[in-house]
Amino acid sequence: MAWVVVMTAGNRERRVLRHMAGLPLLPYLPFYLGWRSRPAMLFRNYIFVHYVEETFGLLFRLPDIIRILMNNGNPSLLPDDVIESIKSRENNNGIVVLPERPKQIFKKGQTLKVTQNGPMYGQFVIYKGMTPQDREQVLLSMLGREIVTEFEQSELVAVKDTSHQS
C-alpha cells in the first residue's frame, strides 16, 4: 500500500475531505494538539491519499487541490510504513502524540560556553532562545561582528563567572 501527497489551498483541507466523501478514495489527515491544546493539522495544506491507480485520476477533478506531488509525471509515492508510523502515535481520540520538546534550561542573555569539539570549542556565546527545531540559538562575537548560530543543547554549558572571558 502506498500514499500520494495532495497539497490543498490554504485552510481547505476539511473542504477537500468533504469533496472526497462518497468517492472511492481513502484520505488521511493527521492532527496533533496545538496551541491551547486544540487539535491542529500536523501537516497544514496537505492530505495523504491511499494510492490506487484506477481512482488516482479523481483527485485531479476535485476543487481546492493545488497540486499532487509528482516525479517525472508519476505520483511520488509515500511508503505505507511512513503513514503507519504517524498512525502508531495516535491516542484513543485519533490525535498524534508528539514527543515533548526539550526543556529550556538557559535564560535569554545568559553567557554560555561551547563544549562541542570543533572550531567553536571554548567560545563564549550569549543565549537568544530555542528554535522551533529544538536547537539553541546563540549570539557569537567573531571578527568584530555578532553572528547568530545554533547548537544542540548538549553542546553548550552555562558559565557562572564571566569575568575571565577573552
WOCORZI-V225543 format. One record per backbone hydrogen bond with DSSP energy under -1.0 kcal/mol. NH is the residue of the N-H (numbers start at 1). CO is the residue of the C=O. Records with the same first field share a line. If there is no record, write none. Layout:
NH=CO / CO
This chain:
3=78
4=49
6=47
7=67
8=45
9=64
12=9
16=12
17=13
18=14
19=15
20=16
21=17
23=20
25=23
28=48
32=40
34=38
37=34
38=35
40=32
42=30
46=43
47=6
48=28
49=4
50=26
51=2
55=52
56=52
58=55
59=56
61=58
66=7
67=7
69=5
71=74
74=71
76=69
78=3
80=1
82=79
84=80
85=81
86=82
87=83
88=84
89=86
90=87
91=95
94=91
96=31
97=89
109=127
110=107
112=125
113=157
114=123
115=155
121=118
122=114
123=120
125=112
126=139
127=110
128=137
129=137
131=135
134=131
136=151
137=129
138=149
139=126
140=147
142=145
145=142
147=140
149=138
151=136
155=152
156=153
157=113
159=111
165=162
